[in-house]
Amino acid sequence: MPVQMTRRGLLWLAAGAVRAGEPRPAVSLVHGEDRRKNVYQALAAIDDRLRPALRRKKYLLIKPNCVAVKNQLGSTHADALRGILDYVVPRFKGPIVIADSSRDDTREAFENFLYNRVAAEYRERKITLVDLDREERVEPFEILDRDLHALPVRLAARLFDPDAFVLGAALLKAHDNVVATLSVKNLCLAAPLHSLPNAAGRWHDKSRYHQGYRQIQFNIFLTAKKMRPFWGATVIDGYEGLEGNGPLAGTPVPSRVAVASTDLVAADRVGVELMGVNPEWMGYLHYCARAGLGEFHLARIELRGGVALDGVRRKYQLHRLLDKQLEWMGPLVPKA
């Protein structure tokens, strides 16, 4: 049976990031039978939050989810990128970069998922595809290993560029380590880099985050805390979600939704609700909310788009190792 949340943990659900006098975070929720249109409408619904922030930046960085190079279900669809560009192009005149660090060869992902074709469709704009691993611009950082010792990792420096408006393009997915992966994890696990496929002395800092079910939750939080000042917004394409043994081996769920917000934690809170996931299970999101990185209390979120959560919520099947993933909720018990 899943570990029960402690009283202290339950209090985290009541802890919010909204301070007196501040507007509630806005999260849009759109439902429809056109992926591209859903994404566009989700962003347009929070235009008043997006446009002022976009004006302050020199270029837009769209960060898709290319966890693997051949699995379309687990990766950002080209039509989701088209929906983002349909919204952005008339409203933002600066350069546009589509950038990621796949666990494999990112350039292969760009080709397989037709991102090159998407960039060519917007010829009037300068759209560049960037493999973060090939840039070799590093931001040093430290996370925790299995023994709670400091573990150095190399993060993509571009994701810490103050001139960039970083827009995540996430999905609704069940996960094999952290229950569900949405906006926050999409950006945090893009940051750790790896050597190129044919390089001598190969290394892979994404794998360093996988230090156990407890440590990965905290490592994502540590990375989110470092990245948060550089985040602009997120859109979650839930047109076809992924359930079961994700983030790669799952099966499709026709949720037909899109979510967008400038508050990634709030967007993910709505996202896990759409998946029918118990919010108490989302460790890294609890940590983020407690640290003031975003709003996790559903009642404190302004839901836009005219779609009721109850009308589009689906109960996603979660990973077969869910009970193991929930070990973060219990005490740290030393090995005998």
C-alpha positions as CSV (number, residue, x, y, z in Angstrom):
1,M,0.0,0.0,0.0
2,P,1.2,3.6,-0.6
3,V,2.9,5.3,2.3
4,Q,0.5,7.7,4.1
5,M,1.3,11.4,4.2
6,T,2.4,12.7,7.6
7,R,0.6,15.5,9.3
8,R,3.5,17.8,8.4
9,G,3.3,16.7,4.8
10,L,-0.4,17.4,4.7
11,L,0.3,21.0,5.9
12,W,2.4,21.4,2.7
13,L,-0.9,21.2,0.7
14,A,-2.0,24.4,2.6
15,A,1.2,26.2,2.0
16,G,1.0,28.5,-1.0
17,A,3.2,30.9,-2.9
18,V,0.6,33.7,-3.2
19,R,1.3,36.6,-0.9
20,A,-1.2,39.3,0.3
21,G,-1.9,41.7,-2.5
22,E,-0.5,39.5,-5.3
23,P,-2.8,38.2,-8.0
24,R,-3.6,34.5,-8.0
25,P,-1.7,32.5,-10.6
26,A,-3.7,32.0,-13.7
27,V,-3.8,28.5,-15.3
28,S,-5.8,28.0,-18.5
29,L,-7.5,24.7,-19.4
30,V,-8.7,24.1,-22.9
31,H,-10.5,21.0,-24.3
32,G,-10.9,20.2,-28.0
33,E,-10.3,17.9,-30.9
34,D,-7.4,19.9,-32.4
35,R,-4.0,19.7,-30.7
36,R,-2.6,22.8,-32.4
37,K,-5.6,24.9,-31.6
38,N,-5.8,23.7,-28.0
39,V,-2.2,24.8,-27.4
40,Y,-2.8,28.2,-29.1
41,Q,-6.0,28.8,-27.1
42,A,-4.4,27.8,-23.8
43,L,-1.6,30.4,-24.3
44,A,-4.1,33.1,-25.6
45,A,-6.1,32.6,-22.4
46,I,-3.2,33.9,-20.3
47,D,-2.1,36.6,-22.8
48,D,-2.3,39.3,-20.1
49,R,0.3,37.4,-18.0
50,L,2.5,36.3,-20.9
51,R,2.8,39.4,-23.1
52,P,4.3,41.8,-20.5
53,A,6.9,39.2,-19.5
54,L,7.8,38.5,-23.2
55,R,8.4,42.2,-23.8
56,R,11.2,42.2,-21.2
57,K,13.2,39.5,-23.0
58,K,15.4,39.5,-26.1
59,Y,14.6,36.0,-27.4
60,L,12.2,33.1,-26.9
61,L,13.5,29.7,-25.9
62,I,11.0,26.9,-26.5
63,K,12.0,23.8,-24.5
64,P,10.2,20.7,-25.8
65,N,10.3,17.2,-24.2
66,C,12.4,14.9,-26.2
67,V,13.1,12.3,-23.6
68,A,13.9,9.8,-26.3
69,V,14.5,10.2,-30.0
70,K,12.0,7.7,-31.5
71,N,9.0,7.7,-29.1
72,Q,6.5,10.3,-30.3
73,L,3.9,9.5,-27.6
74,G,6.4,10.4,-24.9
75,S,7.8,13.5,-26.7
76,T,6.5,16.9,-27.7
77,H,4.5,16.8,-30.9
78,A,5.2,19.1,-33.9
79,D,1.6,20.4,-33.8
80,A,2.1,21.5,-30.2
81,L,5.1,23.6,-31.4
82,R,3.0,25.0,-34.2
83,G,0.3,26.0,-31.6
84,I,3.0,27.8,-29.6
85,L,4.4,29.6,-32.7
86,D,0.9,30.5,-33.8
87,Y,0.5,32.4,-30.5
88,V,4.0,33.8,-30.3
89,V,4.9,34.9,-33.9
90,P,2.3,37.8,-34.1
91,R,3.2,39.0,-30.5
92,F,7.0,38.7,-30.2
93,K,9.4,39.9,-32.8
94,G,12.7,38.6,-31.4
95,P,14.6,35.5,-32.3
96,I,13.1,32.1,-31.5
97,V,15.1,29.1,-30.3
98,I,13.9,25.5,-29.9
99,A,16.3,23.8,-27.6
100,D,16.6,20.6,-25.7
101,S,19.0,17.9,-24.3
102,S,17.5,14.5,-25.0
103,R,18.9,11.5,-23.1
104,D,20.1,10.4,-26.6
105,D,21.1,12.5,-29.6
106,T,18.9,15.5,-29.6
107,R,19.4,16.3,-33.3
108,E,18.0,12.9,-34.2
109,A,14.9,13.7,-32.1
110,F,14.5,17.0,-33.9
111,E,14.6,15.2,-37.2
112,N,12.3,12.3,-36.2
113,F,9.7,14.5,-34.7
114,L,9.7,16.9,-37.7
115,Y,10.9,20.0,-35.7
116,N,13.1,21.0,-38.7
117,R,9.9,21.1,-40.8
118,V,8.1,23.3,-38.2
119,A,11.0,25.8,-38.2
120,A,10.9,26.0,-42.0
121,E,7.2,26.7,-42.0
122,Y,7.8,30.1,-40.3
123,R,10.3,31.4,-42.8
124,E,9.5,35.0,-41.9
125,R,11.0,34.4,-38.5
126,K,14.5,33.3,-37.4
127,I,13.9,30.0,-35.7
128,T,17.0,28.0,-34.6
129,L,17.2,24.4,-33.4
130,V,19.7,24.0,-30.6
131,D,21.1,20.8,-29.1
132,L,22.2,21.9,-25.7
133,D,24.7,19.1,-25.4
134,R,26.5,20.4,-28.5
135,E,26.7,24.0,-27.2
136,E,29.1,22.9,-24.4
137,R,28.1,25.9,-22.3
138,V,28.1,24.6,-18.7
139,E,26.6,25.9,-15.5
140,P,28.1,23.9,-12.6
141,F,25.8,22.6,-9.9
142,E,25.5,20.0,-7.1
143,I,22.8,17.5,-6.2
144,L,22.5,14.6,-3.8
145,D,23.8,11.1,-4.3
146,R,22.4,7.9,-2.7
147,D,24.3,8.6,0.5
148,L,23.2,12.2,0.6
149,H,26.6,13.5,-0.4
150,A,27.1,16.3,-2.8
151,L,27.3,15.2,-6.4
152,P,28.5,17.6,-9.1
153,V,26.6,17.9,-12.4
154,R,26.9,20.0,-15.5
155,L,23.8,22.0,-16.5
156,A,23.0,23.8,-19.7
157,A,24.0,27.4,-19.3
158,R,21.5,28.6,-21.9
159,L,18.7,27.7,-19.6
160,F,20.1,30.3,-17.2
161,D,20.2,33.1,-19.7
162,P,18.5,36.3,-18.4
163,D,17.8,37.4,-21.9
164,A,15.7,34.3,-22.7
165,F,12.0,33.8,-22.1
166,V,12.0,30.1,-21.4
167,L,8.7,28.5,-22.4
168,G,8.4,24.8,-21.6
169,A,6.4,22.5,-23.9
170,A,5.5,19.6,-21.6
171,L,3.1,16.6,-21.7
172,L,0.9,14.6,-19.3
173,K,2.9,11.5,-18.5
174,A,3.1,8.8,-15.9
175,H,6.7,8.3,-14.7
176,D,8.8,5.4,-13.4
177,N,10.5,7.4,-10.6
178,V,8.3,10.5,-9.6
179,V,4.8,9.3,-10.3
180,A,4.1,12.0,-13.0
181,T,6.2,14.2,-15.2
182,L,4.9,17.6,-16.4
183,S,6.2,21.2,-16.6
184,V,8.7,21.4,-13.7
185,K,10.5,18.1,-14.5
186,N,10.5,18.9,-18.2
187,L,12.7,21.9,-17.6
188,C,14.7,20.5,-14.7
189,L,15.8,17.3,-16.5
190,A,16.6,19.2,-19.7
191,A,19.3,21.0,-17.8
192,P,21.8,18.2,-17.0
193,L,24.0,17.5,-20.0
194,H,25.8,14.5,-21.5
195,S,28.7,13.9,-23.8
196,L,28.1,13.4,-27.5
197,P,27.3,9.9,-28.7
198,N,30.7,9.1,-30.2
199,A,32.8,11.1,-27.7
200,A,35.7,9.5,-25.9
201,G,35.4,9.3,-22.1
202,R,31.6,9.4,-22.3
203,W,29.6,10.9,-19.4
204,H,25.8,11.4,-18.7
205,D,24.8,13.8,-16.0
206,K,21.0,13.1,-16.4
207,S,21.7,9.6,-15.0
208,R,23.2,11.2,-11.9
209,Y,19.8,12.5,-10.9
210,H,18.6,8.9,-10.5
211,Q,20.0,8.3,-7.0
212,G,16.9,6.6,-5.6
213,Y,13.2,7.3,-5.3
214,R,13.8,9.8,-2.4
215,Q,16.8,11.6,-3.8
216,I,15.4,12.2,-7.3
217,Q,12.5,14.1,-5.8
218,F,14.8,16.4,-3.9
219,N,17.3,16.7,-6.8
220,I,14.5,18.0,-9.1
221,F,13.5,20.5,-6.4
222,L,17.1,21.7,-5.9
223,T,17.4,22.2,-9.7
224,A,14.0,23.9,-9.9
225,K,15.0,26.4,-7.1
226,K,18.1,27.3,-9.2
227,M,16.2,27.6,-12.5
228,R,13.1,29.3,-11.2
229,P,14.3,32.9,-11.8
230,F,14.8,32.1,-15.5
231,W,11.4,30.4,-16.2
232,G,8.9,32.3,-18.3
233,A,5.9,30.0,-18.8
234,T,4.8,26.5,-19.7
235,V,2.2,24.8,-21.9
236,I,1.2,21.2,-21.2
237,D,-0.1,19.4,-24.3
238,G,-2.5,16.8,-23.0
239,Y,-4.1,16.0,-26.3
240,E,-2.8,12.5,-25.9
241,G,-1.4,11.7,-22.5
242,L,0.7,8.7,-21.5
243,E,-0.2,6.3,-18.8
244,G,1.3,3.1,-17.3
245,N,5.0,2.5,-17.4
246,G,6.1,5.9,-18.6
247,P,7.9,8.0,-19.5
248,L,8.5,5.8,-22.5
249,A,6.7,2.4,-22.3
250,G,3.2,3.6,-21.5
251,T,0.0,3.7,-23.6
252,P,-2.0,6.7,-24.9
253,V,-4.9,8.4,-23.1
254,P,-7.1,10.7,-25.3
255,S,-7.4,13.5,-22.7
256,R,-7.7,16.2,-25.5
257,V,-6.7,19.1,-23.2
258,A,-4.0,21.8,-23.0
259,V,-2.9,23.7,-20.0
260,A,-0.8,26.9,-19.8
261,S,0.5,29.2,-17.0
262,T,3.4,31.4,-16.0
263,D,3.4,29.5,-12.8
264,L,4.8,26.0,-13.5
265,V,3.9,24.5,-10.2
266,A,0.3,25.7,-10.6
267,A,0.2,24.3,-14.1
268,D,1.4,20.9,-12.8
269,R,-1.1,21.0,-10.0
270,V,-3.9,21.3,-12.6
271,G,-2.1,18.6,-14.7
272,V,-2.0,16.0,-11.9
273,E,-5.7,16.7,-11.3
274,L,-6.4,16.0,-14.9
275,M,-4.6,12.7,-14.6
276,G,-6.4,11.7,-11.5
277,V,-3.2,11.5,-9.5
278,N,-3.2,12.0,-5.8
279,P,-1.5,15.4,-5.3
280,E,0.0,14.2,-2.0
281,W,2.2,11.8,-4.0
282,M,4.1,14.6,-6.0
283,G,7.1,15.1,-3.8
284,Y,9.2,17.5,-5.9
285,L,6.1,19.7,-6.4
286,H,5.5,19.8,-2.7
287,Y,9.1,20.9,-2.1
288,C,8.8,23.6,-4.8
289,A,5.6,25.0,-3.3
290,R,7.0,25.0,0.2
291,A,10.0,27.0,-1.1
292,G,7.7,29.6,-2.7
293,L,8.5,28.5,-6.3
294,G,4.8,28.3,-7.3
295,E,1.3,27.6,-6.1
296,F,0.2,24.1,-5.3
297,H,-3.1,24.8,-3.6
298,L,-5.9,24.3,-6.1
299,A,-8.3,26.7,-4.5
300,R,-5.7,29.5,-4.9
301,I,-5.4,29.1,-8.6
302,E,-7.4,31.1,-11.1
303,L,-8.6,28.5,-13.6
304,R,-9.4,30.0,-17.1
305,G,-10.8,28.7,-20.3
306,G,-14.3,27.8,-19.2
307,V,-13.6,24.1,-18.8
308,A,-14.5,22.4,-15.5
309,L,-11.9,20.0,-14.2
310,D,-14.5,17.4,-13.3
311,G,-15.6,17.3,-17.0
312,V,-12.1,16.3,-18.4
313,R,-10.4,14.5,-15.5
314,R,-9.2,11.0,-16.5
315,K,-7.9,8.3,-14.1
316,Y,-4.4,7.5,-15.5
317,Q,-2.9,4.1,-14.8
318,L,0.4,4.8,-13.0
319,H,3.7,2.9,-13.1
320,R,3.8,-0.7,-11.7
321,L,6.4,0.4,-9.2
322,L,4.2,3.2,-7.7
323,D,4.6,1.9,-4.2
324,K,8.4,2.1,-4.4
325,Q,8.2,5.6,-5.8
326,L,6.2,6.7,-2.7
327,E,9.1,5.8,-0.4
328,W,10.0,9.6,-0.3
329,M,6.9,10.1,1.9
330,G,8.1,7.8,4.7
331,P,11.1,8.0,7.1
332,L,14.6,7.5,5.9
333,V,15.5,4.1,7.3
334,P,19.2,3.2,7.2
335,K,20.1,-0.2,5.8
336,A,20.7,-2.9,8.4
